[in-house]
Amino acid sequence: MQRIRVNAYEVGLVFRLGALEQVLRSGTYWIGWGRTVERYNMMQPFLPGTELDILLRNERLRSLLDVIEIKDNEIGLHFQAGNFYKILRPGRHAYWKDVLDYSYEIHDMNSTEIPKDLSRKVLHNPQLASFVNIQLVEAQEKGLLFIDGNFEKELSPGVYYFWKNDRLVKILKTDLRKQLLEVSGQELLTKDKAAVRMSFYADYQVVDIRKAMLDTKDFAKQLYIQLQLALRTFIGTQTLDMLLANKDAIAPQIIEAVRAKVSEIGIQISGAGIRDIILPGEVKEIMNQVLIAEKKAQANVIMRREETASTRSLLNTAKLMENNEMLYRLKEMEFIEKIAENIEAISLNGGNGVIEELKGIFGSK
């Protein structure tokens, strides 16, 4: 006989000829020769050297163990005192009962999306990095979920979690904010065959993500082409003079022309405008000459108008002076005063004769 002691929180397994014969809890025991004892710490997982299925045939041992079976398409999450402890991979796992506060969750990884009740904190644990696919749809975005190339559903802003399995998960996202598209450097011909270069811009926004992402390939390029064609068509109906005179009306016409077509690709245009209209050098020179000629003509008209008004004023004054000698004398004195203002000095020679002459000029008759 041999004396065996099993400590607290230990279990002793007694084997005879390789077969489990007895299960011992804490205490002191006497066992016969030819038997071996294996001690196991109940604070640790049960990892026997013998096949687990054979050992579990013993009812006493089975009652002491929690056995968790994880299939190939599953993942086990092991919690201790409510906190995530570790991952349980496919296989059988055995833990001692009623010692530590253990709990377990088993999840099917064949279902692509992870249940929403599974804690975010657990999903972001580094141990799950190779099992969890985390996707983010920003606040200004909307997404389309594809699984194995098939469209599943639209995704609103938020964080989405998927199991990494044999299924291919892909999310297409687009920005729902207003964006600016510029159609720049367009060489266009007017109705009267004048070549102009124009830059046009449009503010647009995606309003239907399915039309923009599912039904259309590269919606921004499609919008660019629609604006370009509408611009060429409209400019071709306008003469150069009409174009320059009514350039503020171009944008509303272009928006109206493309409204229905861009709506089909899930886009809405909220505003547009002409940034630049660049004329060829020869045309600019001619227009400058025309402008100079117009300004000269306007200046000549103004000068003629002023001369006519001045002549009319003189005529009226002459008519008044003709019938009024006093008015005539006052006008004469006004001119003498203006002449005198420009005389710095007067030299008198000749004695009294000169005085009489000045009296004759400045004095009254």
C-alpha positions as a Markdown table, in Angstrom:
| # | Residue | x | y | z |
|---|---|---|---|---|
| 1 | Met | 0.0 | 0.0 | 0.0 |
| 2 | Gln | 1.1 | 3.6 | -0.6 |
| 3 | Arg | -0.1 | 6.8 | 1.1 |
| 4 | Ile | -1.3 | 9.6 | -1.2 |
| 5 | Arg | -2.2 | 13.1 | -0.2 |
| 6 | Val | -4.5 | 15.2 | -2.5 |
| 7 | Asn | -4.4 | 18.9 | -1.6 |
| 8 | Ala | -7.2 | 21.4 | -1.6 |
| 9 | Tyr | -8.3 | 22.4 | -5.1 |
| 10 | Glu | -6.7 | 19.3 | -6.6 |
| 11 | Val | -8.2 | 16.2 | -8.1 |
| 12 | Gly | -6.3 | 12.9 | -8.1 |
| 13 | Leu | -7.0 | 10.3 | -10.8 |
| 14 | Val | -6.0 | 6.7 | -9.9 |
| 15 | Phe | -5.0 | 4.5 | -12.8 |
| 16 | Arg | -4.5 | 0.8 | -12.9 |
| 17 | Leu | -3.0 | -0.7 | -16.0 |
| 18 | Gly | -3.7 | 2.6 | -17.9 |
| 19 | Ala | -7.4 | 2.6 | -17.1 |
| 20 | Leu | -9.1 | 5.2 | -14.8 |
| 21 | Glu | -10.1 | 3.4 | -11.6 |
| 22 | Gln | -10.9 | 6.1 | -9.1 |
| 23 | Val | -11.3 | 9.9 | -8.7 |
| 24 | Leu | -10.0 | 11.4 | -5.5 |
| 25 | Arg | -10.8 | 14.9 | -4.0 |
| 26 | Ser | -8.7 | 16.6 | -1.3 |
| 27 | Gly | -7.6 | 14.3 | 1.5 |
| 28 | Thr | -5.3 | 11.5 | 2.4 |
| 29 | Tyr | -5.7 | 8.0 | 0.8 |
| 30 | Trp | -4.1 | 4.6 | 0.8 |
| 31 | Ile | -3.9 | 2.9 | -2.5 |
| 32 | Gly | -2.6 | -0.5 | -3.5 |
| 33 | Trp | 0.6 | -1.2 | -5.4 |
| 34 | Gly | 0.4 | -1.3 | -9.2 |
| 35 | Arg | -1.6 | 1.8 | -9.3 |
| 36 | Thr | -0.5 | 5.4 | -10.3 |
| 37 | Val | -2.0 | 8.7 | -9.3 |
| 38 | Glu | -2.1 | 11.9 | -11.5 |
| 39 | Arg | -2.9 | 15.1 | -9.7 |
| 40 | Tyr | -4.6 | 18.1 | -11.5 |
| 41 | Asn | -4.9 | 21.6 | -10.3 |
| 42 | Met | -8.6 | 22.7 | -10.4 |
| 43 | Met | -7.5 | 26.3 | -11.1 |
| 44 | Gln | -6.1 | 25.2 | -14.5 |
| 45 | Pro | -7.8 | 23.7 | -17.6 |
| 46 | Phe | -8.0 | 19.9 | -17.5 |
| 47 | Leu | -5.4 | 18.7 | -19.9 |
| 48 | Pro | -5.0 | 14.9 | -19.4 |
| 49 | Gly | -2.4 | 12.7 | -21.0 |
| 50 | Thr | -5.1 | 10.2 | -21.8 |
| 51 | Glu | -7.9 | 10.6 | -24.4 |
| 52 | Leu | -10.6 | 12.8 | -22.9 |
| 53 | Asp | -13.4 | 10.7 | -24.3 |
| 54 | Ile | -12.2 | 7.6 | -22.5 |
| 55 | Leu | -11.8 | 9.5 | -19.2 |
| 56 | Leu | -15.3 | 11.0 | -19.4 |
| 57 | Arg | -16.8 | 7.5 | -19.2 |
| 58 | Asn | -16.2 | 7.8 | -15.5 |
| 59 | Glu | -19.4 | 9.4 | -14.1 |
| 60 | Arg | -17.5 | 10.8 | -11.1 |
| 61 | Leu | -15.1 | 12.7 | -13.3 |
| 62 | Arg | -17.8 | 13.8 | -15.7 |
| 63 | Ser | -19.7 | 15.5 | -12.9 |
| 64 | Leu | -16.7 | 17.6 | -12.0 |
| 65 | Leu | -16.0 | 19.0 | -15.4 |
| 66 | Asp | -17.5 | 21.5 | -17.9 |
| 67 | Val | -16.8 | 20.2 | -21.4 |
| 68 | Ile | -17.1 | 22.7 | -24.3 |
| 69 | Glu | -17.1 | 21.4 | -27.8 |
| 70 | Ile | -16.1 | 23.9 | -30.5 |
| 71 | Lys | -16.8 | 22.9 | -34.1 |
| 72 | Asp | -14.7 | 23.9 | -37.1 |
| 73 | Asn | -17.1 | 26.7 | -38.1 |
| 74 | Glu | -17.4 | 28.0 | -34.6 |
| 75 | Ile | -15.5 | 30.1 | -32.2 |
| 76 | Gly | -15.6 | 29.9 | -28.4 |
| 77 | Leu | -15.2 | 32.9 | -26.1 |
| 78 | His | -14.1 | 32.1 | -22.6 |
| 79 | Phe | -15.1 | 34.6 | -19.8 |
| 80 | Gln | -13.8 | 34.7 | -16.2 |
| 81 | Ala | -15.8 | 36.6 | -13.7 |
| 82 | Gly | -17.7 | 38.2 | -16.6 |
| 83 | Asn | -14.5 | 39.5 | -18.3 |
| 84 | Phe | -13.2 | 38.1 | -21.6 |
| 85 | Tyr | -10.4 | 35.7 | -20.9 |
| 86 | Lys | -9.4 | 33.9 | -24.1 |
| 87 | Ile | -10.5 | 32.3 | -27.3 |
| 88 | Leu | -11.5 | 28.6 | -27.5 |
| 89 | Arg | -10.5 | 27.2 | -30.9 |
| 90 | Pro | -12.2 | 24.2 | -32.5 |
| 91 | Gly | -11.9 | 21.1 | -30.4 |
| 92 | Arg | -12.9 | 19.9 | -26.9 |
| 93 | His | -12.1 | 21.9 | -23.8 |
| 94 | Ala | -12.5 | 20.8 | -20.2 |
| 95 | Tyr | -12.6 | 23.1 | -17.1 |
| 96 | Trp | -13.3 | 22.2 | -13.5 |
| 97 | Lys | -16.7 | 23.2 | -12.2 |
| 98 | Asp | -17.5 | 25.3 | -9.1 |
| 99 | Val | -14.0 | 26.6 | -8.6 |
| 100 | Leu | -13.6 | 29.7 | -10.7 |
| 101 | Asp | -16.4 | 31.8 | -12.1 |
| 102 | Tyr | -16.2 | 30.7 | -15.7 |
| 103 | Ser | -18.7 | 31.2 | -18.6 |
| 104 | Tyr | -18.6 | 30.5 | -22.3 |
| 105 | Glu | -20.1 | 31.7 | -25.5 |
| 106 | Ile | -20.1 | 29.8 | -28.8 |
| 107 | His | -20.6 | 31.7 | -32.1 |
| 108 | Asp | -21.3 | 30.4 | -35.5 |
| 109 | Met | -18.8 | 32.0 | -37.9 |
| 110 | Asn | -20.8 | 30.9 | -41.0 |
| 111 | Ser | -23.1 | 33.8 | -40.4 |
| 112 | Thr | -21.1 | 36.7 | -41.7 |
| 113 | Glu | -22.4 | 39.5 | -39.5 |
| 114 | Ile | -21.6 | 39.3 | -35.8 |
| 115 | Pro | -24.5 | 39.6 | -33.3 |
| 116 | Lys | -25.1 | 43.1 | -32.0 |
| 117 | Asp | -25.3 | 41.9 | -28.4 |
| 118 | Leu | -21.6 | 40.8 | -28.4 |
| 119 | Ser | -19.6 | 43.4 | -26.5 |
| 120 | Arg | -17.6 | 45.9 | -28.6 |
| 121 | Lys | -14.9 | 45.7 | -26.0 |
| 122 | Val | -14.5 | 42.0 | -26.7 |
| 123 | Leu | -14.5 | 42.4 | -30.5 |
| 124 | His | -11.7 | 45.0 | -30.3 |
| 125 | Asn | -9.6 | 42.7 | -28.1 |
| 126 | Pro | -6.2 | 41.9 | -29.9 |
| 127 | Gln | -6.9 | 38.1 | -29.5 |
| 128 | Leu | -9.8 | 38.4 | -31.9 |
| 129 | Ala | -8.0 | 40.5 | -34.5 |
| 130 | Ser | -7.6 | 37.5 | -36.8 |
| 131 | Phe | -11.2 | 36.5 | -36.5 |
| 132 | Val | -13.1 | 39.8 | -36.8 |
| 133 | Asn | -13.4 | 42.2 | -39.8 |
| 134 | Ile | -14.2 | 45.7 | -38.6 |
| 135 | Gln | -15.6 | 48.2 | -41.1 |
| 136 | Leu | -16.4 | 51.9 | -40.5 |
| 137 | Val | -18.9 | 54.0 | -42.4 |
| 138 | Glu | -18.2 | 57.7 | -41.5 |
| 139 | Ala | -20.9 | 60.2 | -40.5 |
| 140 | Gln | -21.0 | 61.8 | -43.9 |
| 141 | Glu | -21.0 | 58.5 | -45.8 |
| 142 | Lys | -23.3 | 55.8 | -46.8 |
| 143 | Gly | -22.3 | 52.3 | -47.8 |
| 144 | Leu | -23.4 | 49.2 | -49.8 |
| 145 | Leu | -22.6 | 45.8 | -48.4 |
| 146 | Phe | -21.6 | 43.0 | -50.8 |
| 147 | Ile | -21.1 | 39.4 | -49.7 |
| 148 | Asp | -19.4 | 37.1 | -52.2 |
| 149 | Gly | -20.0 | 39.8 | -54.9 |
| 150 | Asn | -23.8 | 40.0 | -54.2 |
| 151 | Phe | -25.4 | 43.1 | -53.0 |
| 152 | Glu | -27.0 | 42.6 | -49.5 |
| 153 | Lys | -28.1 | 46.0 | -48.1 |
| 154 | Glu | -27.4 | 49.7 | -47.6 |
| 155 | Leu | -25.3 | 50.7 | -44.5 |
| 156 | Ser | -25.9 | 53.8 | -42.5 |
| 157 | Pro | -23.1 | 55.6 | -40.7 |
| 158 | Gly | -21.6 | 53.4 | -37.9 |
| 159 | Val | -19.2 | 50.5 | -37.1 |
| 160 | Tyr | -19.9 | 47.1 | -38.5 |
| 161 | Tyr | -18.4 | 43.7 | -37.4 |
| 162 | Phe | -18.1 | 40.6 | -39.6 |
| 163 | Trp | -16.5 | 37.2 | -39.0 |
| 164 | Lys | -13.5 | 36.4 | -41.1 |
| 165 | Asn | -14.5 | 33.2 | -42.9 |
| 166 | Asp | -14.6 | 31.8 | -46.4 |
| 167 | Arg | -17.0 | 34.5 | -47.5 |
| 168 | Leu | -15.8 | 37.7 | -49.1 |
| 169 | Val | -17.1 | 40.9 | -47.5 |
| 170 | Lys | -16.8 | 44.2 | -49.3 |
| 171 | Ile | -18.3 | 47.6 | -48.5 |
| 172 | Leu | -18.5 | 50.4 | -51.1 |
| 173 | Lys | -18.8 | 53.8 | -49.6 |
| 174 | Thr | -19.5 | 57.3 | -51.0 |
| 175 | Asp | -19.5 | 60.8 | -49.6 |
| 176 | Leu | -23.0 | 62.3 | -49.3 |
| 177 | Arg | -21.7 | 65.9 | -48.8 |
| 178 | Lys | -21.9 | 68.5 | -51.5 |
| 179 | Gln | -18.9 | 68.3 | -53.9 |
| 180 | Leu | -17.5 | 70.5 | -56.7 |
| 181 | Leu | -16.9 | 69.3 | -60.2 |
| 182 | Glu | -15.1 | 71.5 | -62.7 |
| 183 | Val | -15.3 | 71.2 | -66.5 |
| 184 | Ser | -12.3 | 73.2 | -67.4 |
| 185 | Gly | -10.5 | 74.3 | -70.5 |
| 186 | Gln | -13.3 | 73.4 | -73.0 |
| 187 | Glu | -12.7 | 74.6 | -76.5 |
| 188 | Leu | -16.2 | 75.5 | -77.9 |
| 189 | Leu | -17.6 | 77.0 | -81.1 |
| 190 | Thr | -20.4 | 79.5 | -81.0 |
| 191 | Lys | -23.1 | 79.8 | -83.6 |
| 192 | Asp | -21.1 | 82.4 | -85.5 |
| 193 | Lys | -18.0 | 80.1 | -85.5 |
| 194 | Ala | -16.1 | 82.0 | -82.8 |
| 195 | Ala | -13.8 | 79.7 | -80.8 |
| 196 | Val | -14.0 | 80.3 | -77.0 |
| 197 | Arg | -12.4 | 78.5 | -74.1 |
| 198 | Met | -14.7 | 78.1 | -71.1 |
| 199 | Ser | -14.4 | 76.7 | -67.5 |
| 200 | Phe | -17.7 | 75.6 | -65.9 |
| 201 | Tyr | -18.3 | 74.3 | -62.4 |
| 202 | Ala | -21.2 | 72.5 | -60.7 |
| 203 | Asp | -22.1 | 71.7 | -57.1 |
| 204 | Tyr | -23.5 | 68.2 | -56.8 |
| 205 | Gln | -24.5 | 65.7 | -54.2 |
| 206 | Val | -25.2 | 61.9 | -54.2 |
| 207 | Val | -28.9 | 61.4 | -53.2 |
| 208 | Asp | -29.4 | 57.8 | -54.2 |
| 209 | Ile | -26.4 | 55.6 | -53.5 |
| 210 | Arg | -27.9 | 52.6 | -55.2 |
| 211 | Lys | -28.2 | 54.4 | -58.5 |
| 212 | Ala | -24.8 | 56.0 | -58.2 |
| 213 | Met | -22.9 | 52.9 | -57.1 |
| 214 | Leu | -24.8 | 49.9 | -58.4 |
| 215 | Asp | -26.4 | 51.2 | -61.6 |
| 216 | Thr | -23.5 | 53.5 | -62.7 |
| 217 | Lys | -19.8 | 53.0 | -63.1 |
| 218 | Asp | -17.9 | 56.1 | -62.0 |
| 219 | Phe | -20.8 | 58.5 | -61.5 |
| 220 | Ala | -18.5 | 61.5 | -61.3 |
| 221 | Lys | -17.1 | 60.8 | -64.8 |
| 222 | Gln | -20.7 | 60.3 | -66.1 |
| 223 | Leu | -21.7 | 63.7 | -64.6 |
| 224 | Tyr | -18.6 | 65.3 | -66.2 |
| 225 | Ile | -19.6 | 64.0 | -69.6 |
| 226 | Gln | -23.2 | 65.1 | -69.3 |
| 227 | Leu | -22.2 | 68.6 | -68.3 |
| 228 | Gln | -19.6 | 68.7 | -71.1 |
| 229 | Leu | -22.1 | 67.7 | -73.8 |
| 230 | Ala | -24.8 | 70.1 | -72.5 |
| 231 | Leu | -22.3 | 72.9 | -72.5 |
| 232 | Arg | -21.2 | 72.2 | -76.1 |
| 233 | Thr | -24.8 | 72.0 | -77.3 |
| 234 | Phe | -25.9 | 75.2 | -75.6 |
| 235 | Ile | -22.9 | 77.3 | -76.7 |
| 236 | Gly | -23.4 | 76.1 | -80.3 |
| 237 | Thr | -26.8 | 77.8 | -80.3 |
| 238 | Gln | -25.4 | 81.2 | -79.2 |
| 239 | Thr | -23.5 | 83.9 | -81.1 |
| 240 | Leu | -20.5 | 85.4 | -79.4 |
| 241 | Asp | -22.4 | 88.6 | -78.7 |
| 242 | Met | -25.3 | 86.7 | -77.2 |
| 243 | Leu | -22.9 | 84.6 | -75.1 |
| 244 | Leu | -21.1 | 87.6 | -73.6 |
| 245 | Ala | -24.3 | 89.5 | -73.1 |
| 246 | Asn | -26.2 | 86.7 | -71.3 |
| 247 | Lys | -23.4 | 84.7 | -69.7 |
| 248 | Asp | -25.3 | 84.7 | -66.3 |
| 249 | Ala | -28.1 | 82.7 | -68.0 |
| 250 | Ile | -25.8 | 79.9 | -69.1 |
| 251 | Ala | -25.7 | 78.0 | -65.8 |
| 252 | Pro | -29.5 | 77.7 | -65.3 |
| 253 | Gln | -29.8 | 76.5 | -68.9 |
| 254 | Ile | -27.1 | 73.8 | -68.4 |
| 255 | Ile | -28.6 | 72.6 | -65.1 |
| 256 | Glu | -32.0 | 72.3 | -66.6 |
| 257 | Ala | -30.6 | 70.4 | -69.6 |
| 258 | Val | -28.9 | 67.7 | -67.5 |
| 259 | Arg | -31.3 | 67.5 | -64.5 |
| 260 | Ala | -33.2 | 64.5 | -65.7 |
| 261 | Lys | -30.1 | 62.5 | -66.9 |
| 262 | Val | -28.1 | 63.1 | -63.7 |
| 263 | Ser | -31.2 | 62.1 | -61.6 |
| 264 | Glu | -31.0 | 58.7 | -63.3 |
| 265 | Ile | -27.5 | 58.2 | -61.8 |
| 266 | Gly | -28.6 | 59.3 | -58.3 |
| 267 | Ile | -27.1 | 62.8 | -58.4 |
| 268 | Gln | -28.6 | 66.2 | -57.7 |
| 269 | Ile | -27.0 | 69.4 | -58.9 |
| 270 | Ser | -27.6 | 72.3 | -56.5 |
| 271 | Gly | -25.7 | 75.1 | -58.3 |
| 272 | Ala | -23.4 | 75.9 | -61.2 |
| 273 | Gly | -21.7 | 78.8 | -62.9 |
| 274 | Ile | -19.2 | 80.0 | -65.5 |
| 275 | Arg | -15.7 | 80.5 | -64.0 |
| 276 | Asp | -13.9 | 81.8 | -67.1 |
| 277 | Ile | -14.6 | 82.7 | -70.7 |
| 278 | Ile | -11.4 | 83.1 | -72.6 |
| 279 | Leu | -11.4 | 84.6 | -76.1 |
| 280 | Pro | -8.8 | 84.2 | -78.8 |
| 281 | Gly | -6.2 | 86.9 | -79.1 |
| 282 | Glu | -7.5 | 88.2 | -82.5 |
| 283 | Val | -11.1 | 88.4 | -81.1 |
| 284 | Lys | -10.0 | 90.2 | -78.0 |
| 285 | Glu | -8.1 | 92.8 | -80.1 |
| 286 | Ile | -11.1 | 93.4 | -82.3 |
| 287 | Met | -13.4 | 93.7 | -79.3 |
| 288 | Asn | -10.9 | 96.2 | -77.8 |
| 289 | Gln | -11.0 | 98.3 | -81.0 |
| 290 | Val | -14.8 | 98.2 | -81.0 |
| 291 | Leu | -14.9 | 99.3 | -77.4 |
| 292 | Ile | -12.4 | 102.1 | -78.0 |
| 293 | Ala | -14.5 | 103.3 | -81.0 |
| 294 | Glu | -17.7 | 103.2 | -79.0 |
| 295 | Lys | -16.1 | 105.2 | -76.2 |
| 296 | Lys | -14.7 | 107.7 | -78.6 |
| 297 | Ala | -18.1 | 108.1 | -80.3 |
| 298 | Gln | -19.7 | 108.5 | -76.9 |
| 299 | Ala | -17.1 | 111.2 | -76.0 |
| 300 | Asn | -17.8 | 113.0 | -79.3 |
| 301 | Val | -21.5 | 113.0 | -78.6 |
| 302 | Ile | -20.9 | 114.4 | -75.1 |
| 303 | Met | -18.6 | 117.1 | -76.5 |
| 304 | Arg | -21.1 | 118.1 | -79.2 |
| 305 | Arg | -23.8 | 118.2 | -76.6 |
| 306 | Glu | -21.8 | 120.5 | -74.4 |
| 307 | Glu | -20.8 | 122.8 | -77.3 |
| 308 | Thr | -24.4 | 123.1 | -78.3 |
| 309 | Ala | -25.5 | 124.0 | -74.8 |
| 310 | Ser | -22.6 | 126.5 | -74.5 |
| 311 | Thr | -23.6 | 128.1 | -77.8 |
| 312 | Arg | -27.2 | 128.2 | -76.8 |
| 313 | Ser | -26.2 | 129.9 | -73.6 |
| 314 | Leu | -24.1 | 132.5 | -75.4 |
| 315 | Leu | -27.0 | 133.2 | -77.8 |
| 316 | Asn | -29.4 | 133.8 | -75.0 |
| 317 | Thr | -26.9 | 136.1 | -73.2 |
| 318 | Ala | -26.3 | 138.1 | -76.4 |
| 319 | Lys | -30.1 | 138.6 | -76.9 |
| 320 | Leu | -30.4 | 139.9 | -73.4 |
| 321 | Met | -27.4 | 142.3 | -73.7 |
| 322 | Glu | -28.8 | 143.6 | -77.0 |
| 323 | Asn | -31.8 | 145.0 | -75.3 |
| 324 | Asn | -30.2 | 146.0 | -72.0 |
| 325 | Glu | -27.2 | 148.3 | -72.0 |
| 326 | Met | -26.5 | 147.9 | -68.3 |
| 327 | Leu | -26.2 | 144.1 | -68.7 |
| 328 | Tyr | -23.9 | 144.7 | -71.6 |
| 329 | Arg | -21.7 | 147.0 | -69.4 |
| 330 | Leu | -21.7 | 144.4 | -66.6 |
| 331 | Lys | -20.5 | 141.7 | -69.0 |
| 332 | Glu | -17.8 | 144.0 | -70.2 |
| 333 | Met | -16.7 | 144.7 | -66.7 |
| 334 | Glu | -16.6 | 140.9 | -66.0 |
| 335 | Phe | -14.2 | 140.3 | -68.9 |
| 336 | Ile | -12.0 | 143.3 | -67.9 |
| 337 | Glu | -11.8 | 141.9 | -64.4 |
| 338 | Lys | -10.7 | 138.5 | -65.8 |
| 339 | Ile | -8.0 | 140.3 | -67.9 |
| 340 | Ala | -6.9 | 142.3 | -65.0 |
| 341 | Glu | -6.4 | 139.2 | -62.8 |
| 342 | Asn | -3.6 | 138.1 | -65.2 |
| 343 | Ile | -1.8 | 141.5 | -65.2 |
| 344 | Glu | 1.1 | 141.6 | -62.7 |
| 345 | Ala | 2.1 | 145.3 | -63.2 |
| 346 | Ile | 1.2 | 148.3 | -65.3 |
| 347 | Ser | 3.9 | 150.8 | -66.4 |
| 348 | Leu | 2.6 | 154.3 | -67.3 |
| 349 | Asn | 4.5 | 156.6 | -69.7 |
| 350 | Gly | 3.4 | 159.7 | -71.3 |
| 351 | Gly | 2.0 | 161.8 | -68.5 |
| 352 | Asn | -1.6 | 162.8 | -68.4 |
| 353 | Gly | -2.5 | 161.3 | -71.7 |
| 354 | Val | -2.1 | 157.8 | -70.5 |
| 355 | Ile | -4.3 | 158.4 | -67.5 |
| 356 | Glu | -7.1 | 159.6 | -69.8 |
| 357 | Glu | -6.7 | 156.5 | -71.9 |
| 358 | Leu | -7.0 | 154.2 | -68.9 |
| 359 | Lys | -10.1 | 156.1 | -67.8 |
| 360 | Gly | -11.5 | 155.5 | -71.2 |
| 361 | Ile | -10.8 | 151.8 | -70.9 |
| 362 | Phe | -11.9 | 151.2 | -67.3 |
| 363 | Gly | -14.1 | 154.2 | -66.7 |
| 364 | Ser | -17.7 | 154.7 | -67.7 |
| 365 | Lys | -18.6 | 156.8 | -70.7 |
